[in-house]
Amino acid sequence: MELRRTTALTGAAGGGAGFVATRLDPIIKWARRNSLWPMPFATACCGIELMATGASRYDIARFGAEAMRFSPRQCDLLICAGRVPMKMMPVLQKIYIQMTEPKWVISMGACASTGGVFDTYAVVQGIDQFMPVDVYVPGCPPRPETLLEGLLLIQRIVTEEGVKTSQERGRGLRLTVQPPRQRTELGAGFTREE
C-alpha cells in the first residue's frame, strides 16, 4: 500500500488550482534505513569485534544503528556473532520469531555462517539451516569495517528493495560482504595489500 498526501494550491495570478502529490514511500525507506536497531547475539570472539564496532573508533552510530537493544520486540536486525551450539539454537529461533517485522539477519563470522573450525555434532554448521540469513560477514573474526560493510548492505537492501517482511523474502537474500582491502606498511617504500 502506498501512502499519498495531496495538497491543493491556488495560483497567485489566475486563481486556478494546482495539485502537489507527496509520496511518503521514499521518506519511510529513508527513516527505516537510518534507524536499524540491532539485536546482538554474540557467543564468542566475534562478540568482541561487535563491541568494537559500537565503540568510538568505528562508531556504528554514524549509520543509525547505535541503539543496541536486548529485547527482541524492539529490534529489527539480528546480528548473530560467533558459534551457536545446538542447545542454543532454539533460543536463537525464539528471539528471531519475537522480533518485529520487517526484520533482517546478519551472520557474522565463520562460525555463525559455516560452523568454522568447530566441525562437531554440538555446533550448528551455519545458522542458515534454521533461519533466513540476509547478509554473511566473512572472517574469523571479521574486522569491524567488514561488519559496517554488512550494515551498509542491509541499508542498501532497504533502499532498493523496500521494506519486505521475512516471509516475502523467503530464505533470506544470502548476500556476502567483500572485506575491504588492507594496506600494510612494511618499511620504507614497501607495502603489502591483503
LUMDORO-862708 format. One record per residue (C-alpha): residue in one letter; y negated, z, x; residue number from 1. Coordinates in pm, 1 decimal. Layout:
REM residues N
<r a <Y Z X> NUM>;
...
This chain:
REM residues 194
<r m <0.0 0.0 0.0> 1>;
<r e <-334.0 -99.9 143.0> 2>;
<r l <-634.0 115.4 58.0> 3>;
<r r <-966.9 -54.4 -3.6> 4>;
<r r <-1311.9 64.9 -88.3> 5>;
<r t <-1562.7 -178.1 -238.6> 6>;
<r t <-1935.2 -110.5 -248.3> 7>;
<r a <-2186.0 -323.2 -437.1> 8>;
<r l <-2504.8 -413.1 -251.0> 9>;
<r t <-2814.1 -565.5 -408.7> 10>;
<r g <-3007.2 -834.1 -224.4> 11>;
<r a <-3369.6 -748.7 -143.3> 12>;
<r a <-3515.0 -1090.5 -224.1> 13>;
<r g <-3309.7 -1240.7 -502.7> 14>;
<r g <-3175.0 -930.9 -672.0> 15>;
<r g <-2820.6 -1073.8 -650.4> 16>;
<r a <-2522.3 -855.7 -584.8> 17>;
<r g <-2306.6 -889.7 -275.7> 18>;
<r f <-1986.5 -705.3 -201.3> 19>;
<r v <-1866.3 -543.5 118.1> 20>;
<r a <-1498.3 -457.8 138.2> 21>;
<r t <-1392.5 -197.2 389.9> 22>;
<r r <-1030.1 -188.8 491.8> 23>;
<r l <-909.6 159.0 575.4> 24>;
<r d <-583.0 42.8 732.7> 25>;
<r p <-727.5 -3.7 1087.7> 26>;
<r i <-900.2 333.3 1062.5> 27>;
<r i <-576.5 503.5 960.4> 28>;
<r k <-390.0 336.8 1250.5> 29>;
<r w <-662.7 445.4 1493.9> 30>;
<r a <-651.4 804.0 1368.8> 31>;
<r r <-271.2 817.7 1378.9> 32>;
<r r <-260.6 661.1 1728.0> 33>;
<r n <-508.9 907.2 1875.7> 34>;
<r s <-364.5 1221.6 1719.8> 35>;
<r l <4.1 1229.2 1805.2> 36>;
<r w <140.2 1584.2 1801.4> 37>;
<r p <438.0 1617.5 2034.1> 38>;
<r m <733.2 1847.9 1978.2> 39>;
<r p <863.9 1928.7 2327.7> 40>;
<r f <1239.1 1974.9 2355.4> 41>;
<r a <1276.1 2048.0 2725.3> 42>;
<r t <1603.7 2184.5 2856.4> 43>;
<r a <1596.1 2111.1 3230.5> 44>;
<r c <1386.1 1984.4 3521.8> 45>;
<r c <1221.0 1715.1 3307.9> 46>;
<r g <1052.6 2001.2 3123.6> 47>;
<r i <856.9 2086.6 3438.9> 48>;
<r e <726.0 1728.6 3455.2> 49>;
<r l <639.8 1750.8 3085.1> 50>;
<r m <437.5 2065.7 3156.8> 51>;
<r a <265.5 1891.6 3448.6> 52>;
<r t <166.3 1608.8 3213.5> 53>;
<r g <-16.3 1859.4 2996.1> 54>;
<r a <-193.7 2019.7 3292.5> 55>;
<r s <-540.2 1930.6 3415.9> 56>;
<r r <-435.5 1677.5 3681.0> 57>;
<r y <-272.4 1433.6 3437.8> 58>;
<r d <-433.9 1562.8 3116.6> 59>;
<r i <-236.0 1429.2 2821.6> 60>;
<r a <-537.7 1532.7 2609.8> 61>;
<r r <-709.8 1206.6 2710.3> 62>;
<r f <-468.8 1032.2 2473.9> 63>;
<r g <-493.7 1278.0 2185.4> 64>;
<r a <-152.1 1437.1 2237.7> 65>;
<r e <-251.2 1777.2 2372.0> 66>;
<r a <-156.0 1963.7 2055.3> 67>;
<r m <199.0 2053.6 2158.2> 68>;
<r r <349.3 2217.4 1853.6> 69>;
<r f <665.6 2420.6 1844.5> 70>;
<r s <705.3 2385.9 1471.4> 71>;
<r p <877.5 2058.8 1377.2> 72>;
<r r <698.3 2042.6 1043.4> 73>;
<r q <367.2 1989.9 1225.0> 74>;
<r c <490.2 1725.1 1473.6> 75>;
<r d <532.1 1351.1 1464.5> 76>;
<r l <650.7 1281.4 1822.4> 77>;
<r l <969.7 1434.3 1963.9> 78>;
<r i <988.0 1437.3 2344.2> 79>;
<r c <1345.0 1514.8 2446.8> 80>;
<r a <1328.6 1604.4 2816.3> 81>;
<r g <1644.0 1693.2 3004.8> 82>;
<r r <2013.6 1718.2 2939.7> 83>;
<r v <2138.8 1803.2 2593.8> 84>;
<r p <2469.0 1994.2 2569.3> 85>;
<r m <2699.5 1918.2 2276.2> 86>;
<r k <2635.0 2265.9 2135.0> 87>;
<r m <2260.1 2197.9 2136.9> 88>;
<r m <2281.2 1858.5 1961.8> 89>;
<r p <2296.8 1999.4 1604.7> 90>;
<r v <1979.6 2197.2 1680.5> 91>;
<r l <1803.9 1883.5 1807.1> 92>;
<r q <1914.9 1688.7 1499.7> 93>;
<r k <1787.0 1963.5 1270.4> 94>;
<r i <1450.0 1960.0 1448.6> 95>;
<r y <1435.3 1580.3 1410.0> 96>;
<r i <1515.8 1598.2 1038.4> 97>;
<r q <1246.1 1863.3 980.4> 98>;
<r m <972.1 1656.6 1147.6> 99>;
<r t <715.8 1485.7 927.8> 100>;
<r e <727.1 1111.9 859.3> 101>;
<r p <638.8 885.8 1030.7> 102>;
<r k <799.3 1019.2 1346.1> 103>;
<r w <879.0 878.8 1687.8> 104>;
<r v <1117.2 985.0 1965.6> 105>;
<r i <1077.9 962.9 2343.6> 106>;
<r s <1391.6 1009.2 2552.4> 107>;
<r m <1259.2 1142.7 2882.3> 108>;
<r g <1470.6 1124.4 3196.4> 109>;
<r a <1816.0 1004.3 3290.0> 110>;
<r c <1995.6 1299.4 3130.8> 111>;
<r a <1848.7 1254.5 2782.4> 112>;
<r s <1890.6 876.0 2799.7> 113>;
<r t <2239.3 840.4 2951.4> 114>;
<r g <2371.6 1183.2 3047.0> 115>;
<r g <2253.2 1137.5 3404.7> 116>;
<r v <2475.8 1288.8 3672.6> 117>;
<r f <2640.9 1512.8 3412.0> 118>;
<r d <2929.2 1284.4 3313.9> 119>;
<r t <3121.1 1560.9 3138.1> 120>;
<r y <3253.6 1629.7 2792.0> 121>;
<r a <2996.5 1908.1 2739.7> 122>;
<r v <2682.2 1694.5 2785.2> 123>;
<r v <2565.6 1428.9 2540.2> 124>;
<r q <2575.0 1087.8 2709.1> 125>;
<r g <2249.5 968.8 2555.4> 126>;
<r i <2071.1 1112.7 2253.1> 127>;
<r d <2051.8 764.2 2100.0> 128>;
<r q <2410.9 815.3 1982.9> 129>;
<r f <2287.7 1080.0 1739.4> 130>;
<r m <1928.5 986.7 1653.5> 131>;
<r p <1694.3 686.7 1678.9> 132>;
<r v <1501.5 656.4 2005.9> 133>;
<r d <1181.5 455.1 2024.4> 134>;
<r v <1093.2 479.2 2394.6> 135>;
<r y <1304.8 554.2 2701.7> 136>;
<r v <1121.8 704.0 3000.9> 137>;
<r p <1342.8 647.0 3309.2> 138>;
<r g <1363.7 867.4 3614.5> 139>;
<r c <1529.9 1179.7 3743.7> 140>;
<r p <1293.7 1345.9 3670.4> 141>;
<r p <1028.6 1093.0 3568.9> 142>;
<r r <680.4 1147.2 3703.5> 143>;
<r p <400.1 1247.2 3465.3> 144>;
<r e <246.0 899.9 3499.0> 145>;
<r t <565.0 748.6 3358.9> 146>;
<r l <560.1 984.6 3062.0> 147>;
<r l <198.4 887.7 2997.9> 148>;
<r e <307.6 521.2 3001.7> 149>;
<r g <566.2 612.3 2736.6> 150>;
<r l <297.2 778.8 2527.4> 151>;
<r l <76.5 470.1 2560.3> 152>;
<r l <370.5 258.1 2447.2> 153>;
<r i <409.3 474.1 2136.0> 154>;
<r q <35.2 431.1 2071.2> 155>;
<r r <73.6 54.5 2109.3> 156>;
<r i <361.7 62.3 1857.5> 157>;
<r v <142.2 245.7 1605.7> 158>;
<r t <-144.0 -0.2 1657.7> 159>;
<r e <54.6 -324.6 1644.2> 160>;
<r e <335.7 -248.5 1400.7> 161>;
<r g <158.5 1.7 1183.2> 162>;
<r v <293.6 327.2 1056.5> 163>;
<r k <655.9 281.1 953.2> 164>;
<r t <899.4 553.2 861.1> 165>;
<r s <1203.4 618.3 1076.5> 166>;
<r q <1426.9 470.3 806.5> 167>;
<r e <1232.1 142.9 818.0> 168>;
<r r <1271.1 127.7 1198.1> 169>;
<r g <1645.9 191.6 1178.9> 170>;
<r r <1794.7 298.8 1511.4> 171>;
<r g <1452.9 307.1 1677.0> 172>;
<r l <1275.4 46.7 1883.6> 173>;
<r r <1460.2 123.5 2209.7> 174>;
<r l <1178.9 19.3 2444.4> 175>;
<r t <1191.2 113.2 2813.0> 176>;
<r v <889.4 213.7 3017.8> 177>;
<r q <846.6 48.2 3354.6> 178>;
<r p <743.7 316.8 3605.5> 179>;
<r p <415.2 246.6 3784.0> 180>;
<r r <443.0 118.4 4140.7> 181>;
<r q <351.1 372.2 4404.3> 182>;
<r r <185.6 305.0 4738.7> 183>;
<r t <272.3 542.0 5019.4> 184>;
<r e <56.6 561.7 5330.6> 185>;
<r l <289.6 589.2 5632.0> 186>;
<r g <27.5 592.6 5900.5> 187>;
<r a <-241.1 371.3 6049.5> 188>;
<r g <-205.0 29.1 5889.2> 189>;
<r f <139.5 89.8 5737.6> 190>;
<r t <206.9 116.1 5363.0> 191>;
<r r <521.5 111.1 5155.8> 192>;
<r e <545.3 9.5 4791.7> 193>;
<r e <815.3 171.8 4579.5> 194>;
